[in-house]
């Protein structure tokens, strides 16, 4: 639109100079044309007061139209300048005023009498130009509103994702603390209480309980350090895979009144770190429940590698319970729900079979991707 204004302005000046011999009027027209071009360039880039600038430009243009009617052709770019600068009603008034000037100027250029085409054409052009601008402005406003809604929705979605991430991280931290530090502290407390009860009667047994509690405390310290740095469980850090970690766990959980055995079946390849960590944490939680709640004398941990899944079974000969009557939070509030949450993230399932007086079998199964599916 700026380019069209200068093209029309130059064309009007050339037409005037070709049709009128050089005179004092021609000098004024040339000076006013230069002034109008300078005002337009200055105002379109650095106008601090757009209304004052627009009034000045229109006033200079009107003087030019009075002196040389051919400059009426520059009105169309001025239509858009006014529509873009003024409020809607004021802009329509300006468009009407410019249209009147154009009609009068074109009638002066007519060779004979009143030309009906020159009466109708300028208002039609003004109406079309105004309609196009208003439509484009409405489209722009709708797009701006849509972009604002999208930005607001994106901010809300980002805030929601941050909240969900925070809640998920809190749940993960609670499960990690329950399955590591809390379980270890509970074991230490039980061992120290047993040592206190037998200290006078059986110092040898009491010292064994204390040494076992110290070993658990050392392991908990390693877990805490790795937990802070968000590393894998301490039993998995030394290599050897899940089977070795479960064997070490079974040996550590064994006590004079509780025999814990570990057995691995099948030959499986290297399991994903997430699967190994989840099954080890589940085994820790299950053995902690056996030690604290079952009153069992024997527990068995079995790791079975199948073609399409890996299964962890923890069985004990304790007093058992009715799974249907178990509160939603589990006996400790985090045990079974934490296990199910871990398995849900990996697409696994948790099964608990028990009855009063018949012991308990806990089975955790996680599906694995077959080699052909991976390819």
N, C-alpha and C positions, 0 to 999 in steps of 0.2 A: 504494500500500500504506500509506503514511503517512496519507493522508486516510481510508482505511478504518478504521485504528486509532482515530482520533479520533472518527469517526462511531459506531463500536461502543462506545467508551468513554462518549460522551455518552448514547447510547441506554440503556446499562446503568445509568448513574446516574439517568436519568429514570425508568426502570422501577422502580428500587429506591425512589426517593422517592415514586412514586405508590402503591406497594403497602405501604409501611411508613410509619407516622406518624413525625413528627419526634421524634427521641430522641437520647440520647448516641451510640448506634450510628450513627445517620444522620450525626452530626457527624463521626465518625471516617471514615466512608465518603467523605464529601465531601472531607475533608482528604487522605485517601490518593489519591482520584481526582485532585485538583489536583496532588499531589506526583508521581503517575505521569505525568501529562501534561507537567509541567515537566521531569522526568527524560528523557522520550522526546524532547522538543524539544531539550533541551540535548545529549543524547548523539548524536542523529542528525546534528547539525551540527558540534559541536566536541569530540567525545569523544576525549581523548588516549589513554585506556586502554579500548578497546572491551570487553574481557572483564569488567573491573570494572563498567563501565556496564551491560552486559547482565545480569550477575548481580543487580545492584541493581534493575533494572527487573522482572526475573522475580520476585524476592523480594517486591517491593511488590505486584505483580499477584497472587501467590499469597495474600498476606494479604487482599487485596480479595475474592478468590474464596471464601476461608473465611468472611469476614464477609457477603458478598453473592454467592451463586452465579451470579447473572445476569451478572457480569463475566467468566465463562468464555468468552463469545462473542468476547472480545478476543484469544483465543489464536491465531487464524489469522494475523494480521499478525505476532505474535511468532514463529510458525514461520519465516516468511521472514527475520525479523531474526536469529534464531539460525543459520539455514542460511547467511546471508550473512556472519556475523561469526565463527563457530567453524569449526574443522576438520571434515571430513565425519563422522567417528565421533562426536565430541563433539556435533555438531549433531543427529545422529540420537538420541542419548541424551536431549538436551534436548527434542526433539519428542515422544519417548515419555513423558517426565515430564509435559509440558504436556498431552498427550492424557489421561493418567490423571486429572489434576486436572479436566479438562473433563468426563470421564465421571462422576466422583464428584459434581461440582457439578450437572450436569444431572439426575442421579438425585435429588438433593435437591429440585430444582424440580418433579419429577414429582408429580402429585397422588396417585397410588395405586401403591404397590409399585414393582417394578423394571420399567422400560420397555425392551423388547429393542431398539427402534429407537434409543434414546439410548445403548445399549451399542455398537451397531454403527456408527452414523453418525459420531461423532467420530473413531474410528480410520480410517474410510474417507476422511473429509475430510483428515485428517493425511497419509494415504498419497498421496492425489491431489496435495495441495499440495507434498509433498516430491518426488514424481515430476516434477511440472511444473517445480519449481525446478532439480532436478538436470539435467533435459533442457535447460532453457534455459542453465544454466551450462556444460554440455558444448558446446552450440552456440556459446556465447560464446567458450569456450576454442579451439574449432576456428577460429572466425573470427579470433580474435586471432593464432593460429598462422599462418593463411593470410595475414593482413595483414603479419605479420613476414616471412614468406617472400617476399611481393611486394615489400616494402621492400628486403629483402636482394638480391633479383633485380634490382630497379631500380638499386640501388647498384652491383652487379656489372656490369650493362649499361652504366651511365654510365661506370664505370672502363674497360670494354672499348672504348667509343666514344672515350673520351679517348685511350687507347693507340693505337687505329686512326687517330684524327685526328692524333696526334703522328707516327706512322709515315708517314701520307700527306703531312703537311707536310714531314717530312724528305726524302721522295722528291721532292716538288715543289721544295724548296730545292736539292737536289743537281742536279736537271735544270736549274733556272734558272742555277745557278753554272756548270755545265758548258757550257751553251749561250751564256753571255754572258762572264763574267769569265775562265773557264778558256780558252775559245777565243781571246779577245782577247789574253791573256797569251802563249798559244802562238804566235799570229801575231807579236806583238812580239818574242818570242825569236828566231824564224826570221829576221825582218827585220834585227834587230840582229846576228845571226850573219853574215848575208849582207853587211851593211855592214862588219863587221870584216874579212871575207875580202877585200873589194874596196877597202878604204879607201886603201891605198897605190897600187894599180894603177889604180883608177878612182874618184877622189874624188867626181865628180859623181853616179855611180850610188850610191855609199855614202851621200851626203847625202840622195838621194831615198828610200833605204830608211829612213833615220833619220826623215825627215819623215813618211813613211807610218806608221812605228811610233808617232810622236808623235800622229798623227791617231787611230790606233786606241786609244791610251791615253786621249785626250780622250773618245772615244766610250765606252770602258769606264768612265770616271769618271761620265759621265752615267747609264750603265746601273746602276752601283753605287748612285748616289743614288736613282734611281727604284726600284731593287730593295729598298733599305732601307725606303722608304715604300710598297712594294707597289703601285706604279703600273704602267701599261702600258709596253711596250718603248719606248725613247727614239725609235726611228724612227717609231713610231705616234703619238707625243705631239703632233707638230706639225700633224696633220691631213693630208688627202690620201689616206687609206686605205691598204690593204695594197699596192696596186700601186706607189704612190710609195715606200713603205718598202722593198719588194723592189728597186726600181730603185736606191735609195740604197745598199742592201746590196751589190748587184752592183758598183756603182761603187767602193765602199770595198774590196771583196775583190779587185778587179782589180790585177794586178801586171805588171811587164815580161815575166815568163815565164808568166803566166796571164791569158788573156782571158776575162772573164765578161760574158755578154750576158743581158739580161732582155727578155721578151716577154709581153704579156698578150693573151689571146684571149677573145672574148665580152664581153657587157655584163651585168654583174651589179649588183644593188643593194648597199646598204651591208651588209657582212657583220657578224655579231655580234662584239663585242670578243674573246670567247674564241677564236673561229675565227681571227681575224686574228693574235692573239698566238701561237697554236699554230703556224700556218703560217709565220710569220716566224721563230720559234725553230727550226722544222724546217729551213728554208732556211739559217739560220746554221750549224746543226750539219752539214748536208750539204756546204756550201761549205768548212767547216773540214776535213772529211774529204777533200774533193777536194784542198785545198791541202797537206795534211800527208801523205796516203797514196797518192794516185793517180798523181802525177807527170804530170798532164794539162797541156796547153797551152791548152785551150779548155773552157769550161763554159757551159751554157745553163740559165737559170732561166725556166720558163714557168708562168704562172698562167692557168688556163682556167676560165671561168664556164660551167657547164652549167645546164640547167633545174632539176635536183634535187640538184646537188652542185657543189663547187668542188674543183679538182684542181691540185696543185702538182707540177711535174716539175723535177728537177735532173739534168741529163745531163752527162757529161764524156767526153773521149777518152783517158782514162788507161789504166793497165796493167790495170785490172779485177781481179776475184777471183772465187772460187767461193762463192756465197752459202751453199751447203749445208755448206761446210767452215768457215764463220765460227763462232768460239767464241760461247757463249751470251751473254757479256758484251759482245761487239762488240770492235772493235779498240782502243777506248779505255775500254771498260767501261761507258760511259753513252750513247754516241751513238745507235745504233739502238734499244736498249731504251727510252731516254728518248723517242724519237720515237713508238714504238708506244704507250707509256703516255699521251702527250698525245692521240694519236688515239683510243685506247680510251675516254677520258673523254668524247669528243665523238661516239662512234659511228663513227669513221672507220677507214680501212684503210691499211696501208703495204705497198708492193710494191717489191722490189729486184730488178732484172734486171742481171746482169753475168756476164762470163766472162773468164778470163785473156787479156789482150791485146786485148780488145774494148770496153773502157770500161765505164761503169756508168750506169744510169738508175734514179733513185729517184723513186717516185710516191706522193704522199700525197693521199688523197681523203676529203672530209668531206661527208656528206649535209646538205642544207639543207631547211628546211620550206617547202613551196610556199605561195603566197598563199592558195589556197582551203583548204588544211589549217589555216593559221593562223586563218582566219575561223571 
